[in-house]
Amino acid sequence: GDLLPADGVLIQGNDLKIDESALTGESDHVRKSADKDPMLLSGTHVMEGSGKMVVTAVGVNSQSGIIFTLLGAGGEEEEEKKEKKG
């Protein structure tokens, strides 16, 4: 159940299964390995196994950070429209 704090590439794994439902909506756990599907994304949970990864992005540069930034930007645009009308 560990939460991944950053995006990264899996370099070594042992029967690693990730819950990516927070980002993809897919309820099935995704099996990750260094040779097949090595990308690990922040905001996802490790459900089984263990591994080591090289961090590629943190904070607003990670996939979840980009999503939150885009969602936040949409909210700011709505506020500006309301201010112009009022």
VOGU-3710 file (C-alpha; in Angstrom, 3 decimals, decimal comma):
1> gdllpadgvl> 0,000/0,000/0,000  2,928/2,449/-0,330  2,100/5,618/-2,254  4,611/6,493/-4,971  5,768/10,091/-4,403  7,359/10,607/-7,841  7,318/9,401/-11,449  10,089/7,019/-12,408  11,391/4,095/-14,418  11,559/0,675/-12,774
11> iqgndlkide> 15,089/-0,706/-12,919  14,622/-3,740/-10,665  11,396/-5,366/-9,537  10,115/-8,444/-7,748  6,501/-9,379/-8,653  5,485/-5,710/-8,588  1,779/-4,888/-8,915  0,564/-1,281/-8,940  -2,915/0,177/-8,355  -3,183/2,961/-10,965
21> saltgesdhv> -6,908/3,593/-10,406  -6,243/7,101/-9,058  -4,960/8,163/-12,496  -6,577/5,781/-14,982  -9,776/4,649/-13,284  -8,795/1,035/-14,033  -9,540/-1,099/-10,971  -7,252/-4,025/-11,917  -3,714/-4,014/-10,555  -1,046/-3,537/-13,225
31> rksadkdpml> 1,983/-5,840/-13,259  5,215/-3,892/-13,779  8,640/-5,177/-14,763  11,889/-3,610/-15,923  11,540/-5,063/-19,446  7,729/-4,692/-19,850  5,873/-1,529/-18,807  8,567/-0,020/-16,534  6,918/3,410/-15,983  5,776/4,123/-12,423
41> lsgthvmegs> 3,593/7,171/-11,803  3,236/9,327/-8,720  -0,046/9,044/-6,882  -0,320/5,300/-7,545  -0,074/2,603/-4,870  2,180/-0,466/-4,663  -0,097/-3,415/-3,907  2,358/-6,329/-4,120  6,064/-6,919/-4,533  8,993/-4,551/-4,367
51> gkmvvtavgv> 11,310/-2,682/-6,669  13,787/0,090/-7,314  13,202/2,990/-9,672  15,060/5,938/-11,105  13,052/9,114/-10,429  12,245/11,073/-13,593  9,841/13,759/-12,323  8,545/15,201/-9,046  5,950/17,760/-7,981  4,285/19,765/-10,747
61> nsqsgiiftl> 6,435/18,016/-13,376  5,031/14,556/-12,533  1,962/13,152/-14,315  -0,305/13,783/-11,330  1,198/17,277/-10,927  0,468/18,073/-14,566  -3,128/16,893/-14,146  -3,619/19,003/-11,010  -2,061/22,024/-12,726  -4,400/21,648/-15,698
71> lgaggeeeee> -7,414/21,272/-13,412  -6,329/24,311/-11,406  -5,789/26,378/-14,558  -9,348/25,616/-15,674  -10,689/26,879/-12,340  -8,755/30,154/-12,637  -10,176/30,786/-16,113  -13,715/30,312/-14,777  -13,044/32,817/-11,993  -11,753/35,393/-14,514
81> kkekkg> -14,902/34,992/-16,638  -17,098/35,523/-13,579  -15,156/38,695/-12,631  -15,557/40,144/-16,154  -19,338/39,552/-16,107  -19,804/41,006/-12,625
//
